[in-house]
């Protein structure tokens, strides 16, 4: 079965609406019920909720302290909307950089998780984000492990990438399989 991939000409926030539409459409076609959404301020997650309110959305945010010690970047008004809709919000360290970023900063060296992240970025920042948040959601027990899910990712603000993924836990990271690219920037 041939399935077209949408390629965006630019890495811009304006791709968010089309990415959400394409991801939702493909989820319906494949009967996928779980979509993992990255968000910083919460704006992308709230948009996803508007487009995909009949899906099981899982929202993954930056860890507290990502930009400023002790601060979480998810805006209270967005958190409130998501909580009222019973959307799970996972706030955790990035599985493909977290502690390794600290090691790099302190000792000027890298470990295997940074190598994996860098290799995934060859397909685009959004693909790396999609894989990372899938691993995080799997480890938190928020997605099914016996069926495909859709993961979104972006290159800055908003989302510009959607992938169909067979999830895995981080202790079996190489069992994760990207089944399809739905859309991504060129």
Backbone bond lengths (Angstrom), bond angles and torsions (degrees), N, CA, C in turn:
res aa  C-N    CA-C-N  psi(-1)  N-CA   C-N-CA  omega(-1)  CA-C   N-CA-C  phi
1 X - - - 1.448 - - 1.525 108.47 -
2 X 1.297 116.18 124.22 1.455 120.38 177.99 1.520 109.99 -86.21
3 X 1.320 114.90 127.86 1.458 121.09 179.28 1.524 106.97 -123.73
4 X 1.319 117.43 120.31 1.471 118.40 -178.33 1.527 111.68 -71.07
5 X 1.319 114.87 146.12 1.457 122.29 173.42 1.525 106.57 -104.69
6 X 1.311 116.98 135.98 1.461 121.10 175.96 1.517 108.22 -93.45
7 X 1.327 115.52 128.37 1.458 121.07 177.11 1.521 108.57 -113.00
8 X 1.330 116.37 123.81 1.448 121.18 177.19 1.527 109.01 -85.44
9 X 1.308 115.97 139.70 1.466 120.55 -179.27 1.517 112.75 -72.08
10 X 1.337 116.39 -28.11 1.464 119.94 -178.18 1.521 110.62 -130.42
11 X 1.322 115.16 155.31 1.467 122.35 174.65 1.524 107.31 -92.72
12 X 1.322 116.09 85.45 1.465 120.06 -175.80 1.524 110.69 -133.16
13 X 1.319 114.99 154.35 1.462 122.50 179.30 1.529 111.36 -57.87
14 X 1.307 116.82 -31.03 1.464 120.59 -177.45 1.529 113.35 -63.91
15 X 1.317 118.14 -10.23 1.472 120.97 175.72 1.528 112.31 -76.48
16 X 1.319 117.40 -10.77 1.467 121.18 -174.47 1.521 112.69 -57.58
17 X 1.315 118.36 -50.85 1.467 120.50 -176.79 1.524 111.74 -59.76
18 X 1.327 116.98 -43.37 1.465 120.68 -179.65 1.531 110.69 -69.33
19 X 1.314 117.67 -37.59 1.465 120.98 177.27 1.524 110.37 -61.98
20 X 1.318 117.06 -45.27 1.467 120.94 178.50 1.529 110.67 -62.22
21 X 1.318 116.60 -42.80 1.472 120.86 179.59 1.523 111.02 -62.57
22 X 1.331 116.36 -47.47 1.466 120.73 -179.05 1.528 111.71 -64.51
23 X 1.325 116.98 -41.42 1.460 121.13 179.61 1.533 110.30 -64.18
24 X 1.308 116.61 -43.95 1.459 120.86 179.76 1.534 110.76 -63.76
25 X 1.318 116.25 -44.21 1.456 121.37 179.48 1.537 110.58 -60.47
26 X 1.335 116.51 -44.65 1.469 119.67 -179.11 1.527 110.57 -69.61
27 X 1.302 117.84 -35.94 1.468 120.71 176.56 1.525 110.23 -60.17
28 X 1.312 116.64 -43.13 1.462 120.17 178.53 1.527 111.03 -64.00
29 X 1.342 116.78 -43.20 1.465 120.76 -179.35 1.531 111.63 -61.80
30 X 1.337 116.32 -40.17 1.459 121.43 -176.25 1.529 113.19 -93.33
31 X 1.331 116.18 -0.30 1.468 122.00 -176.87 1.537 111.89 58.65
32 X 1.323 114.64 38.45 1.464 122.00 175.44 1.519 107.58 -85.96
33 X 1.323 116.44 135.88 1.465 120.10 -175.33 1.526 114.17 -112.16
34 X 1.332 117.92 -10.85 1.467 121.17 -176.91 1.526 110.95 -118.01
35 X 1.313 114.95 127.47 1.463 121.57 178.58 1.525 108.09 -127.49
36 X 1.330 115.24 125.93 1.461 121.48 -178.97 1.530 107.52 -100.07
37 X 1.335 115.10 126.52 1.465 122.26 -172.05 1.529 110.32 -121.43
38 X 1.338 117.36 123.73 1.463 118.88 173.88 1.526 109.76 -83.17
39 X 1.301 116.16 148.59 1.460 118.88 175.67 1.519 108.91 -156.32
40 X 1.308 115.70 149.35 1.463 121.40 175.92 1.521 108.67 -105.69
41 X 1.323 116.58 -65.81 1.462 120.71 -179.96 1.524 112.43 -81.27
42 X 1.334 115.73 -20.85 1.459 121.19 -175.58 1.513 112.94 105.89
43 X 1.322 117.78 -11.75 1.462 121.59 -177.11 1.531 111.81 -60.55
44 X 1.323 117.54 -44.24 1.464 120.59 179.78 1.526 110.55 -64.94
45 X 1.315 117.72 -40.72 1.463 121.33 179.60 1.523 111.21 -63.77
46 X 1.318 117.03 -40.74 1.466 120.45 178.97 1.529 109.84 -65.51
47 X 1.349 117.24 -40.56 1.472 120.30 176.03 1.522 110.63 -62.33
48 X 1.330 116.71 -42.43 1.468 120.62 179.09 1.529 110.01 -61.18
49 X 1.311 117.48 -41.12 1.456 121.65 178.37 1.528 110.74 -60.50
50 X 1.319 117.03 -39.49 1.462 120.92 179.15 1.526 111.29 -64.62
51 X 1.330 117.58 -38.89 1.464 122.52 -176.36 1.529 111.58 -83.57
52 X 1.332 117.05 -35.87 1.463 122.26 -169.83 1.519 112.51 -121.83
53 X 1.316 117.75 43.16 1.465 120.09 -172.48 1.524 113.99 -69.05
54 X 1.330 117.84 -8.60 1.461 119.81 176.91 1.534 112.13 -101.37
55 X 1.320 116.69 7.45 1.468 121.93 178.65 1.524 110.01 -100.63
56 X 1.323 115.33 163.42 1.461 121.17 171.57 1.525 106.62 -87.21
57 X 1.321 116.50 96.21 1.458 120.99 178.95 1.523 109.22 -87.63
58 X 1.310 114.89 141.18 1.458 122.29 173.82 1.522 104.84 -125.69
59 X 1.307 117.21 122.51 1.459 122.46 -176.88 1.520 109.02 -102.35
60 X 1.332 116.04 130.56 1.460 121.78 178.98 1.524 108.15 -118.17
61 X 1.327 115.97 124.13 1.465 121.67 -178.74 1.527 110.54 -111.25
62 X 1.330 113.86 166.61 1.467 119.88 171.34 1.517 109.71 -60.60
63 X 1.306 115.68 153.91 1.456 120.92 172.51 1.532 109.47 -65.04
64 X 1.300 116.96 154.28 1.460 119.90 170.88 1.523 107.21 -64.46
65 X 1.313 117.28 141.36 1.457 121.66 -179.00 1.514 113.80 88.28
66 X 1.329 118.15 4.74 1.468 120.58 -178.35 1.526 111.36 -61.12
67 X 1.333 116.23 -45.45 1.469 121.25 179.09 1.523 112.35 -104.14
68 X 1.329 115.68 -36.35 1.463 120.81 -175.36 1.528 108.76 -142.41
69 X 1.321 118.61 131.22 1.462 121.03 -177.08 1.536 112.46 -50.18
70 X 1.339 114.20 130.15 1.455 120.22 175.64 1.512 115.75 77.22
71 X 1.317 118.79 -3.38 1.473 121.69 -176.44 1.517 111.13 -104.47
72 X 1.336 115.68 139.20 1.451 122.40 173.37 1.516 107.55 -106.93
73 X 1.317 117.01 136.79 1.462 121.30 -174.10 1.523 114.59 -84.70
74 X 1.341 117.81 -9.27 1.461 120.28 178.24 1.527 108.63 -69.81
75 X 1.322 116.36 117.99 1.467 120.81 -177.09 1.530 110.98 -67.29
76 X 1.325 116.67 139.10 1.470 120.43 -177.65 1.531 113.60 -54.71
77 X 1.325 117.90 -38.58 1.470 119.77 -178.41 1.528 111.50 -67.41
78 X 1.334 117.39 -33.73 1.468 120.21 176.69 1.529 110.74 -74.86
79 X 1.322 116.64 -40.28 1.463 120.42 176.82 1.532 109.83 -57.81
80 X 1.321 116.96 -42.29 1.469 121.91 -179.30 1.530 111.04 -61.05
81 X 1.333 117.22 -46.11 1.472 121.62 179.77 1.526 110.12 -60.75
82 X 1.327 116.60 -45.36 1.467 121.07 -178.46 1.525 111.48 -66.31
83 X 1.322 116.34 -42.30 1.473 120.04 179.27 1.528 111.00 -64.84
84 X 1.338 116.67 -41.14 1.467 120.30 179.06 1.532 111.34 -63.38
85 X 1.339 116.52 -27.93 1.469 121.01 178.04 1.531 111.84 -90.20
86 X 1.335 116.57 5.61 1.476 122.52 -179.82 1.522 113.46 59.84
87 X 1.323 115.60 36.02 1.466 121.35 177.47 1.525 108.43 -88.00
88 X 1.341 117.75 124.12 1.464 119.04 177.16 1.532 110.78 -64.84
89 X 1.315 116.11 136.26 1.467 122.38 177.83 1.522 107.22 -118.47
90 X 1.319 116.04 116.13 1.457 121.72 178.28 1.526 108.89 -102.32
91 X 1.313 116.07 118.69 1.463 122.09 174.87 1.516 106.55 -114.56
92 X 1.331 115.56 115.57 1.462 119.84 -175.62 1.523 109.47 -156.31
93 X 1.318 115.11 166.79 1.464 120.22 175.21 1.514 109.57 -65.32
94 X 1.309 116.33 147.04 1.461 120.87 175.52 1.521 109.04 -64.11
95 X 1.306 115.62 125.14 1.451 120.37 -175.25 1.533 111.91 -68.13
96 X 1.334 117.89 -26.89 1.467 119.99 -178.85 1.518 113.01 -98.84
97 X 1.317 117.17 12.71 1.470 117.84 175.48 1.515 112.50 -151.81
98 X 1.312 118.72 -42.46 1.462 124.67 -179.38 1.511 117.10 -5.04
99 X 1.312 117.01 -100.29 1.455 121.04 -175.58 1.532 111.12 -67.36
100 X 1.321 117.39 -28.32 1.469 119.07 179.62 1.527 112.02 -65.64
101 X 1.332 116.78 -30.20 1.464 119.07 175.35 1.526 109.79 -63.09
102 X 1.332 116.37 -40.80 1.461 120.47 176.83 1.525 112.10 -63.08
103 X 1.326 115.94 -40.35 1.473 120.13 177.53 1.523 109.91 -64.61
104 X 1.334 116.49 -45.03 1.469 120.37 178.62 1.524 111.00 -59.95
105 X 1.326 116.40 -45.10 1.462 120.38 -178.94 1.522 112.16 -64.39
106 X 1.316 117.64 -37.12 1.466 121.94 -176.69 1.527 112.80 -83.25
107 X 1.338 116.36 -42.39 1.462 119.95 -170.92 1.528 114.47 -115.02
108 X 1.329 116.91 1.64 1.460 121.92 178.62 1.530 111.89 55.27
109 X 1.316 116.03 46.03 1.460 121.73 177.06 1.522 108.11 -143.93
110 X 1.310 116.95 168.26 1.463 120.51 179.53 1.518 109.91 -128.16
111 X 1.327 114.69 164.76 1.451 121.76 177.98 1.515 110.74 -121.63
112 X 1.311 117.12 -175.25 1.462 120.81 -174.17 1.531 115.13 -64.37
113 X 1.330 118.90 -31.99 1.472 119.72 -179.86 1.523 110.78 -64.26
114 X 1.326 117.58 -37.85 1.473 121.20 177.55 1.527 109.87 -66.93
115 X 1.328 117.28 -35.84 1.466 120.91 177.57 1.531 109.80 -65.28
116 X 1.336 116.84 -43.98 1.469 120.31 177.38 1.527 109.86 -60.72
117 X 1.321 116.89 -46.71 1.473 120.55 179.82 1.519 110.90 -60.05
118 X 1.310 117.15 -43.77 1.462 120.93 -179.50 1.527 111.11 -64.95
119 X 1.325 117.31 -39.03 1.466 120.25 177.65 1.528 110.56 -64.74
120 X 1.337 117.31 -42.25 1.465 120.20 178.11 1.524 111.79 -63.53
121 X 1.325 117.21 -33.90 1.470 121.05 179.63 1.520 111.79 -64.65
122 X 1.334 118.03 -17.90 1.464 119.85 175.48 1.527 110.68 -64.69
123 X 1.328 116.97 -23.07 1.462 121.64 173.32 1.521 111.51 -90.47
124 X 1.319 116.93 -10.03 1.460 122.55 179.66 1.510 111.08 127.08
125 X 1.306 115.70 148.34 1.465 122.02 179.11 1.524 111.20 -56.37
126 X 1.336 116.49 -39.56 1.459 120.28 -178.81 1.518 113.45 -64.44
127 X 1.335 117.62 -35.01 1.465 120.97 176.80 1.523 109.07 -65.01
128 X 1.334 116.43 -43.90 1.467 120.51 177.78 1.520 110.33 -59.17
129 X 1.310 117.32 -45.77 1.469 121.55 179.88 1.532 110.16 -62.57
130 X 1.323 117.28 -44.18 1.460 120.92 179.84 1.517 112.81 -59.46
131 X 1.326 116.40 -43.73 1.461 120.65 177.81 1.528 109.86 -65.28
132 X 1.315 116.09 -45.21 1.463 121.03 -176.97 1.526 112.09 -61.51
133 X 1.330 117.12 -46.88 1.463 118.75 -178.01 1.523 111.62 -71.92
134 X 1.341 117.27 -26.28 1.460 120.04 174.16 1.525 110.06 -65.27
135 X 1.329 116.71 -46.46 1.467 120.98 177.54 1.528 110.68 -59.81
136 X 1.326 116.61 -44.13 1.459 121.34 -178.70 1.528 111.05 -63.44
137 X 1.343 116.24 -45.54 1.467 120.59 -179.76 1.532 110.88 -66.16
138 X 1.330 116.76 -36.80 1.470 120.38 177.79 1.525 110.03 -64.15
139 X 1.328 116.52 -46.92 1.465 120.19 -179.18 1.526 112.01 -63.37
140 X 1.321 116.99 -28.46 1.464 121.07 178.83 1.530 112.19 -84.92
141 X 1.338 117.22 -2.89 1.461 120.89 179.34 1.521 113.67 73.91
142 X 1.333 117.44 25.45 1.462 121.15 -174.77 1.518 114.44 -97.25
143 X 1.329 117.51 -7.86 1.467 120.69 179.16 1.526 109.38 -131.12
144 X 1.333 115.50 154.20 1.463 118.17 177.34 1.526 110.01 -72.22
145 X 1.317 115.98 145.95 1.462 120.15 -179.77 1.521 112.12 -97.77
146 X 1.324 116.72 -7.92 1.455 120.34 -175.45 1.524 113.31 -106.31
147 X 1.328 116.29 15.37 1.464 119.80 177.87 1.519 109.84 -151.65
148 X 1.321 115.00 160.26 1.462 120.35 179.42 1.517 110.64 -70.63
149 X 1.307 114.65 152.07 1.464 122.10 173.81 1.532 107.29 -129.73
150 X 1.308 116.10 170.67 1.471 120.60 171.51 1.513 107.10 -112.77
151 X 1.316 115.39 134.23 1.461 121.63 176.74 1.521 108.43 -119.70
152 X 1.311 114.99 139.65 1.461 121.48 178.16 1.519 109.39 -106.14
153 X 1.303 116.33 159.24 1.455 121.57 177.10 1.511 109.32 -156.11
154 X 1.322 115.11 170.04 1.457 118.40 -178.46 1.509 112.66 -150.29
155 X 1.299 113.12 173.87 1.460 121.94 -178.18 1.522 108.28 -118.45
156 X 1.283 117.72 54.75 1.464 121.10 -174.94 1.507 108.29 124.64
157 X 1.312 116.85 -123.24 1.467 121.67 178.73 1.519 110.58 -86.20
158 X 1.324 116.31 145.76 1.459 120.50 178.51 1.515 111.73 73.45
159 X 1.332 115.67 -168.46 1.463 121.26 177.64 1.524 109.67 -125.24
160 X 1.323 115.14 145.66 1.464 120.81 178.78 1.525 111.39 -138.01
161 X 1.328 116.19 7.49 1.458 121.26 -176.36 1.524 109.01 -138.39
162 X 1.330 115.43 137.86 1.457 121.56 173.34 1.520 107.68 -137.63
163 X 1.342 115.46 133.16 1.457 121.03 -179.88 1.524 109.97 -132.95
164 X 1.315 115.40 149.49 1.459 121.67 172.13 1.523 105.82 -96.23
165 X 1.322 115.68 128.46 1.461 120.61 -171.05 1.528 110.83 -131.88
166 X 1.330 114.96 138.53 1.462 120.77 164.10 1.519 104.91 -91.35
167 X 1.339 118.74 110.95 1.465 121.05 -171.85 1.526 113.83 -69.95
168 X 1.315 113.78 163.74 1.464 123.06 171.71 1.517 107.28 -149.76
169 X 1.314 115.44 161.65 1.459 121.44 172.93 1.525 108.71 -84.96
170 X 1.322 116.40 160.91 1.461 119.22 -178.32 1.523 112.61 -61.85
171 X 1.319 117.68 -29.39 1.467 118.43 179.26 1.527 112.27 -72.20
172 X 1.331 116.77 -7.87 1.469 123.52 173.72 1.526 109.90 -131.33
173 X 1.322 116.47 41.99 1.461 122.52 -171.43 1.528 113.19 -50.76
174 X 1.313 117.95 -36.03 1.462 119.69 -176.09 1.526 113.18 -80.67
175 X 1.330 117.03 0.76 1.459 121.00 171.16 1.528 111.10 -86.74
176 X 1.325 117.70 -16.31 1.466 120.29 175.74 1.521 107.40 -62.78
177 X 1.336 115.49 138.14 1.465 118.91 -177.54 1.523 109.91 -134.63
178 X 1.304 116.31 124.49 1.468 121.62 173.95 1.521 106.66 -81.57
179 X 1.324 116.52 109.81 1.444 121.59 -176.30 1.531 113.04 -83.87
180 X 1.333 115.65 -34.98 1.464 119.54 -178.75 1.511 110.50 -151.00
181 X 1.313 115.17 147.57 1.459 122.43 163.67 1.525 105.61 -96.33
182 X 1.306 116.82 124.72 1.463 121.16 176.06 1.523 108.67 -90.27
183 X 1.324 115.08 -46.93 1.471 119.86 177.69 1.515 109.02 -159.88
184 X 1.332 114.60 155.26 1.468 121.94 177.30 1.520 108.36 -169.88
185 X 1.332 116.30 160.28 1.468 118.56 174.40 1.530 110.47 -71.71
186 X 1.319 115.85 151.65 1.481 120.67 175.36 1.503 109.46 -74.55
